Amino acid sequence: MDIHKEIDTRGLNCPLPILKAKKALAEMLSGQLLKVVATDTGSLKDFQAFAKQTGNELVQQDTVGSEYIHILRRR
């Protein structure tokens, strides 16, 4: 998978991971991939809702230890 941008939101709680992802996506081109690394357990559902609301595609979600990896494709 060709990740174009990665942001680290470890230690941040809702809504900060979403806000940082929204800002990063705004700076990206359509079709590019954004990887977000978070530690907020609520981010799993937050990113699912964010993708539905914004039209960006939630390509993948993984849990690695205490971290949550979200990959979004810019609409």
Backbone bond lengths (Angstrom), bond angles and torsions (degrees), N, CA, C in turn:
res aa  C-N    CA-C-N  psi(-1)  N-CA   C-N-CA  omega(-1)  CA-C   N-CA-C  phi
1 M - - - 1.454 - - 1.536 108.15 -
2 D 1.307 116.03 132.08 1.462 121.63 -176.57 1.537 110.12 -95.33
3 I 1.324 115.81 94.11 1.466 121.43 -179.54 1.526 108.96 -79.12
4 H 1.330 116.72 127.72 1.462 121.20 -178.73 1.520 112.69 -91.34
5 K 1.338 116.43 -28.26 1.456 120.34 -178.36 1.522 108.35 -152.11
6 E 1.330 116.09 144.48 1.460 121.02 178.27 1.522 108.45 -131.79
7 I 1.333 115.52 135.11 1.468 119.16 175.35 1.525 109.66 -124.09
8 D 1.308 114.48 144.85 1.458 122.34 -178.21 1.531 108.04 -106.69
9 T 1.328 115.91 113.56 1.466 119.96 179.09 1.523 110.70 -116.31
10 R 1.332 116.30 24.14 1.468 120.56 178.85 1.526 109.52 -58.37
11 G 1.324 115.97 136.71 1.458 120.68 177.77 1.520 114.03 85.19
12 L 1.325 117.31 -7.82 1.465 120.67 179.53 1.519 109.47 -97.58
13 N 1.325 115.70 142.38 1.458 120.54 178.73 1.524 110.67 -107.48
14 C 1.316 115.36 163.74 1.452 123.50 178.56 1.540 109.27 -49.85
15 P 1.302 119.21 135.55 1.472 128.60 6.98 1.527 114.08 -98.55
16 L 1.315 119.37 10.68 1.463 121.10 -173.32 1.530 115.10 -58.62
17 P 1.346 121.06 -43.57 1.469 118.41 177.66 1.536 112.43 -58.28
18 I 1.322 116.88 -40.32 1.471 121.09 179.11 1.519 110.28 -66.44
19 L 1.322 117.22 -44.70 1.469 120.48 -179.09 1.525 111.34 -62.46
20 K 1.316 117.08 -41.33 1.465 120.62 178.64 1.531 110.53 -67.12
21 A 1.326 117.10 -38.37 1.464 120.74 177.53 1.526 110.59 -65.73
22 K 1.312 116.76 -41.67 1.462 121.19 179.27 1.526 110.71 -60.30
23 K 1.327 116.17 -43.85 1.468 121.05 179.07 1.533 110.57 -64.16
24 A 1.326 116.53 -44.44 1.467 120.60 -179.65 1.526 111.11 -63.43
25 L 1.334 117.12 -43.21 1.467 120.87 -179.88 1.524 111.49 -62.79
26 A 1.323 116.99 -34.72 1.467 121.44 -179.68 1.525 111.27 -63.97
27 E 1.324 116.62 -24.37 1.468 121.39 -178.54 1.528 112.33 -93.22
28 M 1.328 116.51 0.96 1.467 121.16 -175.29 1.526 111.29 -106.20
29 L 1.329 115.56 163.48 1.458 121.93 177.50 1.527 110.33 -89.49
30 S 1.310 115.79 155.88 1.458 121.45 178.66 1.526 110.45 -56.64
31 G 1.331 116.43 132.81 1.460 122.18 178.43 1.517 114.18 92.92
32 Q 1.333 117.79 -14.18 1.462 119.97 -179.98 1.528 110.36 -74.44
33 L 1.334 115.71 155.77 1.459 121.51 -176.97 1.524 111.80 -105.81
34 L 1.328 114.90 137.15 1.463 123.09 176.65 1.519 108.50 -116.20
35 K 1.330 115.83 130.88 1.464 121.42 175.54 1.517 108.07 -107.30
36 V 1.325 116.16 127.89 1.462 122.02 178.70 1.529 107.71 -118.09
37 V 1.328 116.30 126.26 1.460 121.80 176.26 1.524 107.18 -106.14
38 A 1.327 117.26 122.26 1.463 121.98 -175.83 1.525 110.56 -132.66
39 T 1.330 115.81 160.13 1.462 121.17 174.34 1.534 111.02 -117.55
40 D 1.314 117.43 -3.25 1.470 122.50 179.88 1.528 109.17 -78.39
41 T 1.338 117.11 116.96 1.472 120.51 -178.13 1.530 111.75 -59.78
42 G 1.313 117.12 -30.16 1.461 121.11 178.93 1.518 113.23 -69.67
43 S 1.325 116.90 -12.84 1.470 119.58 -176.61 1.532 112.16 -65.58
44 L 1.334 118.35 -25.12 1.461 120.18 178.81 1.529 110.76 -59.02
45 K 1.320 116.34 -52.03 1.468 120.42 179.27 1.519 111.18 -74.00
46 D 1.338 116.83 -35.47 1.468 120.48 -179.56 1.521 111.50 -59.36
47 F 1.333 117.41 -44.48 1.464 120.12 -177.90 1.523 111.71 -72.76
48 Q 1.329 117.41 -29.40 1.466 119.70 175.20 1.533 109.62 -64.69
49 A 1.335 116.07 -45.93 1.467 120.82 179.32 1.527 111.00 -66.66
50 F 1.334 116.74 -40.86 1.458 121.73 179.51 1.532 111.00 -59.30
51 A 1.324 116.56 -43.80 1.467 120.85 -179.81 1.529 110.70 -62.99
52 K 1.324 117.20 -44.03 1.468 120.93 179.02 1.521 111.26 -62.68
53 Q 1.320 116.74 -42.60 1.464 121.10 -176.30 1.523 113.12 -71.42
54 T 1.336 116.94 -32.97 1.462 119.93 -173.33 1.522 114.21 -100.47
55 G 1.332 117.28 -15.89 1.456 119.72 -178.04 1.516 113.49 85.85
56 N 1.329 117.28 -0.17 1.460 120.28 173.44 1.530 107.37 -77.08
57 E 1.334 116.32 147.47 1.464 120.20 -177.30 1.523 110.92 -90.09
58 L 1.324 115.65 128.38 1.460 120.99 173.26 1.527 106.12 -86.63
59 V 1.318 116.41 99.97 1.467 122.28 -172.93 1.520 111.54 -74.85
60 Q 1.345 115.96 -40.13 1.467 119.41 -173.48 1.524 110.02 -159.02
61 Q 1.325 115.46 148.21 1.465 122.99 171.89 1.525 107.39 -136.10
62 D 1.321 116.28 131.34 1.457 121.08 178.63 1.520 109.30 -134.34
63 T 1.319 115.67 150.68 1.455 121.73 172.36 1.521 107.22 -113.52
64 V 1.333 115.29 122.38 1.465 121.24 179.76 1.520 106.89 -124.52
65 G 1.330 115.98 101.68 1.460 120.04 -175.53 1.515 109.49 64.00
66 S 1.329 116.61 -120.64 1.468 120.78 179.40 1.528 111.68 -101.35
67 E 1.339 116.33 15.21 1.463 120.23 -179.64 1.522 110.97 -113.06
68 Y 1.322 114.79 149.28 1.457 122.21 -179.96 1.526 107.69 -118.80
69 I 1.320 115.22 125.84 1.452 121.82 -178.21 1.529 108.14 -107.14
70 H 1.331 115.08 125.53 1.469 120.75 179.61 1.527 107.40 -121.32
71 I 1.322 116.58 131.86 1.465 120.58 176.47 1.517 107.85 -120.44
72 L 1.331 114.00 122.27 1.460 121.45 -177.66 1.517 110.03 -118.66
73 R 1.349 115.34 142.54 1.462 120.81 174.47 1.532 107.99 -104.48
74 R 1.323 114.65 126.21 1.480 120.61 -179.40 1.522 109.28 -64.25
75 R 1.312 115.57 132.46 1.480 119.45 179.90 1.510 111.23 -72.01
